[in-house]
Amino acid sequence: MRALLLLSLILAVPGTGFAQTTGKVFDDLSMNSEILGGERKYGIYLPPDYESSQRSYPVLYLLHGGGDDQTGWIQFGEVLHITDKAIREGKATPMIIVMPDANTGRRGYFNGPKGDWNYEDFFFEELMPHVERTYRIKGTKRYRAVAGLSMGGGGSFVYALRRPDLFSSACPLSASTGPLTLEDTEDYIKKRGGEQATKAELKAYFKRNSTLELIRNMPEEQKDQVRWYIDCGDDDFLFEGNSLAHIEMRKRDIPHEYRVRQGGHTWTYWRESLPEVLHFVSQAFHQY
């Protein structure tokens, strides 16, 4: 009887050696940004053993699409349930997932053409240092990955293409790959709420934020610095940019995984993609 009573007391008290069986998500965290001039929201997933351990964890930056915010992957992407399941089944290593808001003030993950809204600078200079100080994150390239859907897929492409020194893996899903040509750039910016830009500003924006242009101009020594997993449905309206990115990578002999599954530009498709993303990034986080 005493043993049963002791066991029941242990089970009732948190932090007594029994691991938490589910992770936790917080979708309304905030930080101040001097670069963007105000408060910025972000969400976070903490793995099941975060509170019961003292270890540090790999991190996945998971970017939402246009029209969503930091709650998108939590509410519609079911990141808690899917990640818990992947960890429990041994398909993914425990990791922290950071989901920033790129929908407030101006939509998008890039610096504006006029330099008046520098979200990318905020991401690298303020957000990443903030979360990697606040949470027990392994702040090195090997243990850092980026993924995202649609607009966030475009962010994943550009961030990893521009900063291959920071990410071990990148997983663009149904990605908006930016303007396909210089002539498309003005319309591309206008659709995202940007102001009219000069020809010189449009050219600079295209060279800096077109996925295809960045792939074409990738230095030879960077070709194998990032592990790529690209996924886009066969009925997705963004198929052209993703297909062209795959073709351009093949031409340049850039190693990558390219997946086309049945489906469109929907949360049903992305919820099915997320377990594969978690498994793929975990392969870099693991020791073999």
C-alpha positions as CSV (number, residue, x, y, z in Angstrom):
1,M,0.0,0.0,0.0
2,R,2.8,2.4,0.9
3,A,4.5,1.7,-2.5
4,L,1.3,2.4,-4.4
5,L,0.7,5.6,-2.4
6,L,4.3,6.7,-3.1
7,L,3.9,6.0,-6.8
8,S,0.7,7.9,-7.0
9,L,2.3,10.9,-5.3
10,I,5.3,10.8,-7.7
11,L,3.0,10.7,-10.7
12,A,1.0,13.6,-9.4
13,V,4.0,15.9,-8.9
14,P,5.7,17.4,-12.1
15,G,9.4,17.2,-12.5
16,T,10.0,14.0,-10.5
17,G,11.6,11.9,-13.2
18,F,8.6,11.1,-15.4
19,A,9.0,12.7,-18.8
20,Q,6.2,14.9,-20.1
21,T,4.4,13.0,-22.8
22,T,3.4,16.0,-25.0
23,G,5.1,19.1,-26.1
24,K,3.8,22.6,-25.5
25,V,3.0,25.5,-27.9
26,F,2.8,29.2,-27.2
27,D,1.3,31.3,-30.0
28,D,1.3,34.8,-28.5
29,L,4.9,35.5,-27.5
30,S,6.4,38.9,-28.3
31,M,9.7,40.8,-28.5
32,N,10.6,44.4,-29.4
33,S,12.2,45.2,-32.7
34,E,14.2,48.3,-33.2
35,I,14.6,47.5,-36.9
36,L,10.8,47.3,-37.5
37,G,9.9,49.8,-34.9
38,G,7.6,47.9,-32.6
39,E,6.5,44.7,-31.0
40,R,6.7,41.5,-33.0
41,K,4.9,38.3,-32.3
42,Y,6.1,34.7,-32.6
43,G,5.0,31.2,-31.7
44,I,7.0,28.4,-30.4
45,Y,6.9,24.6,-30.0
46,L,8.8,23.1,-27.1
47,P,9.4,19.3,-27.2
48,P,8.0,16.9,-24.6
49,D,11.1,16.6,-22.4
50,Y,12.0,20.4,-22.5
51,E,10.8,21.1,-18.9
52,S,12.3,17.9,-17.4
53,S,15.7,18.2,-18.9
54,Q,18.7,20.6,-18.9
55,R,19.8,19.8,-22.4
56,S,19.8,22.1,-25.4
57,Y,17.9,21.4,-28.6
58,P,18.1,21.8,-32.4
59,V,15.8,24.5,-33.9
60,L,13.6,24.6,-36.9
61,Y,12.4,28.0,-38.1
62,L,8.9,27.3,-39.6
63,L,7.5,30.1,-41.7
64,H,3.8,30.7,-42.4
65,G,2.2,31.7,-45.7
66,G,0.6,34.9,-46.9
67,G,-2.5,35.9,-44.9
68,D,-1.6,33.8,-41.8
69,D,0.6,34.8,-38.9
70,Q,2.6,33.1,-36.2
71,T,-0.5,31.0,-35.2
72,G,-1.0,29.5,-38.7
73,W,1.2,26.4,-38.2
74,I,-0.2,25.9,-34.7
75,Q,-3.9,26.3,-35.6
76,F,-4.1,24.9,-39.1
77,G,-0.9,23.0,-39.4
78,E,-1.4,21.0,-36.1
79,V,2.3,21.4,-35.4
80,L,1.9,20.1,-31.7
81,H,0.1,16.9,-32.6
82,I,2.3,16.1,-35.7
83,T,5.6,16.9,-34.1
84,D,4.8,15.0,-30.9
85,K,3.8,12.0,-33.0
86,A,7.0,12.1,-35.1
87,I,9.2,12.3,-32.0
88,R,7.3,9.6,-30.2
89,E,7.6,7.2,-33.2
90,G,11.3,8.0,-33.5
91,K,10.9,9.7,-36.9
92,A,12.1,13.1,-35.6
93,T,14.5,14.1,-32.9
94,P,13.2,16.4,-30.2
95,M,13.6,20.0,-31.4
96,I,12.3,23.5,-30.8
97,I,10.2,25.1,-33.5
98,V,10.0,28.9,-33.9
99,M,7.2,30.4,-35.9
100,P,7.5,34.2,-36.4
101,D,4.8,36.6,-37.6
102,A,5.5,38.1,-41.0
103,N,2.0,39.5,-41.6
104,T,1.9,42.6,-39.4
105,G,2.9,46.0,-40.8
106,R,3.8,44.6,-44.1
107,R,3.5,41.1,-45.5
108,G,6.6,39.1,-46.3
109,Y,10.0,37.9,-45.2
110,F,12.3,40.2,-47.3
111,N,13.6,43.7,-47.0
112,G,11.6,46.2,-48.9
113,P,12.9,47.6,-52.1
114,K,13.3,51.1,-50.6
115,G,14.9,50.0,-47.3
116,D,12.0,51.2,-45.2
117,W,10.8,47.8,-44.0
118,N,13.7,45.4,-43.4
119,Y,12.1,42.2,-42.2
120,E,15.0,40.0,-43.2
121,D,17.4,42.1,-41.1
122,F,15.0,41.8,-38.2
123,F,14.9,38.0,-38.7
124,F,18.7,37.5,-38.6
125,E,19.8,40.3,-36.4
126,E,17.0,40.4,-33.8
127,L,14.6,37.4,-33.8
128,M,17.2,34.6,-34.1
129,P,19.5,36.0,-31.4
130,H,16.5,36.6,-29.1
131,V,15.0,33.1,-29.3
132,E,18.4,31.4,-29.2
133,R,19.2,33.3,-26.0
134,T,15.8,32.8,-24.4
135,Y,15.4,29.1,-25.1
136,R,17.9,26.2,-24.8
137,I,18.8,26.1,-28.5
138,K,22.0,24.8,-30.0
139,G,22.9,27.9,-31.9
140,T,25.1,26.4,-34.6
141,K,24.5,25.7,-38.3
142,R,24.3,21.9,-37.9
143,Y,21.5,22.2,-35.5
144,R,19.5,24.9,-37.3
145,A,17.0,24.4,-40.2
146,V,14.4,26.5,-42.0
147,A,11.1,25.5,-43.6
148,G,7.9,27.2,-44.7
149,L,4.9,27.1,-46.9
150,S,3.9,29.4,-49.8
151,M,5.2,32.9,-48.9
152,G,7.2,31.1,-46.1
153,G,8.5,28.6,-48.7
154,G,9.9,31.6,-50.5
155,G,11.4,32.9,-47.3
156,S,13.0,29.4,-46.7
157,F,14.5,29.4,-50.2
158,V,16.0,32.8,-50.0
159,Y,17.2,32.7,-46.4
160,A,19.1,29.4,-47.0
161,L,20.4,30.5,-50.4
162,R,21.6,33.8,-49.0
163,R,22.9,32.4,-45.6
164,P,24.1,28.8,-46.2
165,D,26.4,29.4,-43.3
166,L,23.5,29.4,-40.9
167,F,21.2,26.4,-41.9
168,S,22.0,22.8,-42.3
169,S,18.7,22.0,-44.1
170,A,16.0,24.0,-45.9
171,C,12.5,22.7,-46.8
172,P,10.4,25.0,-49.0
173,L,6.8,23.8,-49.4
174,S,4.6,25.0,-52.3
175,A,7.0,27.9,-52.3
176,S,6.4,31.4,-53.8
177,T,9.7,31.6,-55.5
178,G,9.7,35.3,-56.1
179,P,9.5,37.1,-59.5
180,L,10.5,34.7,-62.3
181,T,11.8,37.6,-64.5
182,L,12.9,41.1,-63.9
183,E,9.8,42.3,-65.8
184,D,7.5,40.5,-63.2
185,T,9.2,42.3,-60.3
186,E,7.0,45.4,-60.1
187,D,3.7,43.5,-60.1
188,Y,5.2,41.0,-57.5
189,I,6.0,43.9,-55.1
190,K,2.7,45.7,-55.6
191,K,0.7,42.5,-54.8
192,R,2.6,42.4,-51.5
193,G,1.7,45.9,-50.5
194,G,5.1,47.5,-51.5
195,E,5.4,51.0,-52.9
196,Q,6.3,51.9,-56.4
197,A,10.0,51.5,-56.9
198,T,12.6,52.9,-59.4
199,K,14.0,50.6,-62.1
200,A,17.3,50.4,-60.2
201,E,15.4,49.4,-57.0
202,L,13.4,46.8,-58.9
203,K,16.5,45.3,-60.4
204,A,18.2,45.1,-57.1
205,Y,15.2,43.5,-55.5
206,F,15.0,40.9,-58.3
207,K,18.6,39.9,-58.0
208,R,18.3,39.7,-54.2
209,N,15.0,37.9,-53.8
210,S,14.4,35.8,-56.9
211,T,15.0,32.1,-56.0
212,L,15.9,31.3,-59.6
213,E,18.4,34.2,-59.8
214,L,20.0,33.2,-56.6
215,I,20.4,29.6,-57.7
216,R,21.9,30.7,-61.0
217,N,24.4,32.8,-59.2
218,M,25.3,30.4,-56.4
219,P,29.1,30.2,-55.9
220,E,30.5,26.8,-56.7
221,E,31.7,26.2,-53.1
222,Q,28.2,26.7,-51.7
223,K,26.5,23.9,-53.8
224,D,26.6,21.3,-51.0
225,Q,26.4,23.5,-48.0
226,V,22.6,23.1,-47.4
227,R,20.5,20.0,-47.6
228,W,17.4,20.8,-49.7
229,Y,13.9,19.2,-49.6
230,I,11.5,20.9,-52.1
231,D,7.8,19.8,-52.1
232,C,5.0,21.1,-54.3
233,G,1.6,19.5,-55.2
234,D,0.8,18.6,-58.8
235,D,-2.3,20.9,-58.7
236,D,-0.6,23.8,-57.0
237,F,-0.8,27.1,-58.8
238,L,2.9,27.8,-57.8
239,F,4.1,24.7,-59.6
240,E,6.0,26.6,-62.3
241,G,8.5,28.4,-59.9
242,N,9.1,25.2,-57.9
243,S,9.6,23.1,-61.1
244,L,12.0,25.7,-62.5
245,A,14.0,25.8,-59.2
246,H,14.3,22.0,-59.4
247,I,15.4,22.2,-63.0
248,E,17.9,25.0,-62.3
249,M,19.4,23.0,-59.4
250,R,19.7,19.9,-61.6
251,K,21.5,22.0,-64.3
252,R,23.9,23.4,-61.6
253,D,24.4,19.9,-60.0
254,I,23.1,21.2,-56.6
255,P,22.1,18.2,-54.5
256,H,18.4,18.3,-53.5
257,E,15.3,16.2,-52.9
258,Y,12.3,17.2,-55.0
259,R,8.8,15.8,-54.3
260,V,5.6,16.2,-56.3
261,R,2.6,14.6,-54.6
262,Q,-1.1,14.7,-55.4
263,G,-2.7,17.9,-54.0
264,G,-3.0,21.6,-54.2
265,H,-2.2,24.7,-52.2
266,T,-4.0,23.5,-49.1
267,W,-3.4,22.8,-45.4
268,T,-4.3,19.2,-46.1
269,Y,-1.2,19.0,-48.3
270,W,1.1,20.8,-45.8
271,R,0.0,18.8,-42.8
272,E,1.1,15.7,-44.8
273,S,4.4,17.4,-45.7
274,L,5.3,18.4,-42.1
275,P,6.2,14.8,-40.9
276,E,8.6,14.5,-43.9
277,V,10.1,17.9,-43.1
278,L,10.7,16.9,-39.5
279,H,12.3,13.6,-40.5
280,F,14.5,15.3,-43.2
281,V,15.9,18.0,-40.9
282,S,16.4,15.5,-38.1
283,Q,18.8,13.6,-40.4
284,A,21.2,16.5,-40.1
285,F,20.6,16.9,-36.4
286,H,21.5,13.3,-35.7
287,Q,24.9,11.7,-35.4
288,Y,25.5,8.7,-37.6
